């Protein structure tokens, strides 16, 4: 469980993968991951492929990341969401601020 990240320099894409429960216990690790993003990153991707559960603190972390990096709409994608995770994101109206796949 936890956070991993990588930068695909050719694409200018910075990816953060979350594993297990995306909740308050990952706050510092998630913040460290996005704060260590290279300055030449043009696109940010949160991979939720291995997320079992997401709570309200994770929603707050995603919003804080977007604000901290001063990202416009469309510059942060949330990908590989399970049906349940996607449902929570849609209830919170995150599709208005993020690209959700």
C-alpha positions in Angstrom: 0.0 0.0 0.0 1.2 3.5 -0.7 2.3 5.9 -3.3 4.7 5.6 -6.2 5.6 8.1 -8.8 7.5 8.5 -12.0 8.3 11.1 -14.7 8.0 10.3 -18.3 10.3 13.0 -19.7 9.5 12.5 -23.4 5.8 13.1 -22.7 6.3 15.7 -19.9 4.0 13.5 -17.8 4.3 13.0 -14.1 2.4 10.0 -12.8 1.5 9.2 -9.2 0.1 5.7 -8.5 -2.0 5.0 -5.4 -2.2 1.5 -4.0 -4.7 0.2 -1.4 -6.8 2.6 0.6 -6.5 6.2 -0.5 -7.2 7.9 2.9 -5.7 10.2 5.5 -2.9 7.8 6.2 -1.4 8.7 2.8 -1.5 12.4 3.3 2.3 13.1 3.8 3.3 10.5 1.2 0.9 11.9 -1.4 1.9 15.5 -0.7 5.6 14.5 -1.0 5.0 12.8 -4.3 3.4 15.9 -6.0 5.7 18.4 -4.3 8.7 16.5 -5.8 7.3 16.7 -9.3 9.8 18.1 -11.9 9.3 21.7 -12.8 9.1 20.7 -16.5 6.1 18.4 -16.0 3.2 19.5 -18.3 0.7 16.9 -17.3 -0.1 15.1 -14.1 -1.8 11.7 -13.9 -3.1 9.9 -10.8 -3.4 6.2 -11.4 -6.1 4.6 -9.3 -5.8 1.1 -10.7 -4.9 -0.5 -7.4 -7.2 1.7 -5.1 -9.5 -0.4 -3.0 -11.2 2.5 -1.2 -11.3 6.3 -1.3 -12.5 8.6 1.4 -13.2 12.3 1.8 -9.7 13.1 2.9 -8.4 11.7 -0.4 -10.8 14.0 -2.2 -9.3 16.9 -0.3 -5.8 15.8 -1.1 -6.6 15.8 -4.8 -8.1 19.3 -4.6 -5.1 20.5 -2.6 -2.7 19.1 -5.2 -4.5 20.9 -8.0 -4.3 24.2 -6.0 -0.7 23.7 -4.9 0.5 23.1 -8.4 -1.8 25.8 -9.8 -3.2 23.5 -12.4 -5.9 24.5 -14.8 -8.8 22.1 -15.7 -7.6 19.3 -17.9 -4.0 19.3 -16.6 -4.6 16.5 -14.1 -6.1 13.2 -15.1 -7.4 10.5 -12.7 -7.2 7.2 -14.5 -8.0 3.5 -14.1 -10.8 4.1 -11.5 -12.8 1.1 -10.3 -16.6 1.5 -10.6 -16.9 2.3 -6.9 -14.1 4.9 -6.9 -15.5 6.5 -10.0 -18.9 6.7 -8.4 -17.5 8.6 -5.4 -15.7 11.0 -7.7 -18.8 11.6 -9.7 -21.0 12.2 -6.6 -18.4 14.8 -5.5 -18.6 16.4 -9.0 -14.9 15.9 -9.6 -15.6 15.4 -13.3 -16.0 19.2 -13.5 -12.4 19.8 -12.3 -10.5 16.7 -13.4 -10.5 14.3 -16.4 -11.7 11.0 -14.9 -11.2 7.7 -16.8 
